């Protein structure tokens, strides 16, 4: 029996501008369980990335609650929220979010050094599998989009999270590297009983994950 690691209860999100209010979604309920992979799909602009950010604790919902285990995330102190995100989660951002003043090796090791989960052999395996060995001393500005994406993936995996959030992790990769990355994410998901939540536009990728959640008409179907 899988444990519910994250529970989303009655989540709604609206944005307010000078021209009025826009509601992305309302009354969304999802349970994310250990050792399970989830694909979050939907048309562009429906709020997939926003929902991912809310589930990961990066963005506050307009209403509703997010539970990590039995802890109501937004009821925690800001310092406890940061510690929970650091120790329990990792995110593969769509825009990579590499640290420009750190080289590739330092970027990959960054979160794992802070959360005390750094494992030299494990990180070396990730670097080898993602074909980053020749780029370790390079700076982010010198990398292609696909290379930056692989570094961002390596950084997230090196942190050994219980919950891995991935926002279009194969978006800048060719077909060969996309398959490599997807296989890695799914293998780690099963080997370490993690939660994998992935936003994707690709129905072929979504079909390889265990649960497909479609955000449509402001609801999850």
N, C-alpha and C positions, 0 to 999 in steps of 0.2 A: 504493500500500500504506500503510495507516494504522499509525502507531507506537503501541505500548503505552505509555501515559503512566503509568497506575497498574495495578499487579498486586496482587491480593489472593490470598494463598495460605494455604489451610487455616485460615481464620479461625473461631474459636469465641468465644462470649461467654456468660458465666454471671453471675448476680447472687446474692449470698449474703445471707440475712436470718436473723433469729432462728428463723424457722419452717422454714428449709432453703435449698436451692439451686434456682434456676430457670435453665434453659438456654434462651436465645433461639434460637441457631443453632449449628451445628458443621460444620467441614470445608467452609466456603464458599470457592469459588475463582471469581474474576472478573477479566477483563482489560478495562480501560477504554481505548479507543483515541481518538486525535485525530480531530477532524472528525466525531464520532459522538455521537448523543444517546441516552440510556438512560432508560427509565422503570422505577422500582422500585415494584412494586405488592405487595399482600398485605393480609390482613385486619388490622383494628386490633389492636395489641398483639403482633404477630409480631416486631417489632424493626426495622422499616424505617428509622426515624430513627436508631436506634442503629447500624445498619450504615452509614448515610450518615456519621455522625460518626466512625466507625472509618476509613472510606475517606478522609475528609478530614484525618485526623490529630488530631482533637479528642478522641477517646476511644480508650483502649488496649484491644485485644482480650485475652481471657483466654489465647488461644494463637493461633499463626499469625503471618504477616508481611504488612506492607503495603509495597510498593515504589513509590517515585516515580522513574520511570526505572529506573536501576540501584541507587538508594540505598534501603537498608532503613531505613524511617522511624524505627522505634523503636530502631535502633542508633545514631542520630545524637545528638549533644549537644542538650540542651533549647534552647539558643540557635539551633542550626542548624535544629531542627524549626520554631521560630517564624519564622525567616527564610524557610524553604521555604513555609510556609503563607501568609505575607504576600505573597511575590513570585509564587507560582505558582497560588494558589487564591483563591476567594471563595465565601462561603456566604450564601444567602438563607435566613434562619432562619424557622421556622414562627411563632415568637413575636416576630419583627421585630428585637429586640435593638438598637433605636435608642439613641443616647446622649442621655439626658435634658437634659444641660447644653449640648448643641449644637443649633442650629436646623437646619432641613431642609437648607439649602445645605451647612452644615458637616458634617452627617451624610453626605450624598451624596459629598462630596469626601474624607472622612476617610481611607479606606484608600489611595486613589490619591495623596494627598499624602504619606503615609508611605512607600509603595513607589516613589515617584518616577515614577509612570505617569500623573500628572495631565495631561489634555489638554483645554484649555478648550472647544474647538470640539466635541469628542466628547461631553463632559459636557453641554454646552448642548443637543446633539441628543437625548441621553437624557432630559434634563429636559423638553424640549418633547414628545417622543414619549409620555412617561408622564404628560403633563398636570400637571406639578408647578410650573410657572412662577409661579403666583400664591401658592404656599405656601412659598417659599424662606425667608422670614423667620419662619415659624411655628415653634413648639416642638412636639416630639413629643406632649406631653400634650394638645395642642389638636387633634390629628388623629384622624380616624376610623380604624377598623381597616383599611379598604381603602386609605386614604391612607398609613398607616404601612407597609403592605405594599409599595406602589409606591415609597416612599422606600428601603426595604430592598433592593428590586430594583435601583433606580438606583445605590445605593452599591456593590452587587456588580458591576454592569456597568461602572461608572466605573473600577474597579480593573484592568480589562483582564486578567482571569485566564486562564491556560491551561486551568484546570480550574474549572468552575462547578458547585457543589453547590446544589441547590434543594430545600428541604423544604416541600412543599405550597405553592408560590409563588403559586398562584391561589386559595388557600383562602378568603380574605376578599374576593375580587373578584367583581363582577357578571359576567354572561356577556360583555358587550362588552369590558370591561377584561381579562378572562381571555384572550380571543382575541388582544387586542393584545399582552399580555405574552408569551404563548406564541409568537406570530409573531416578536417581538423576540429572544427567547432562541434560537429555531431559526435565525434569520437570522445572528445573531452567531456561533453555533456553526459555521456553514458558512463565513462570511466570514473568520473568524480561525482556523479549524482548531482550535477548542477542544474540550474534552470537556465534555459536559453530562450531569449525573447528577441526575435529578429523582424525588423521592418524590411519588406522587400516589395518591389514592383513585379518581380519575376514569378509567374505562376509555376514554372518548372522547379524553381528553388523551393517555393512554398510547399510543393507537393512532396518534397523529401523530408519535411519536418512533420512531427507527429500530430500537431493540432494547428489548424488554420483558422484564424480569427479575422473576419472581414469587418472593417469599420465602414458602415454605410447608413445613410439617412440618420446620422447622429447616434447610431446604436452599434453594438457588436453583434454580429450574426454568425 
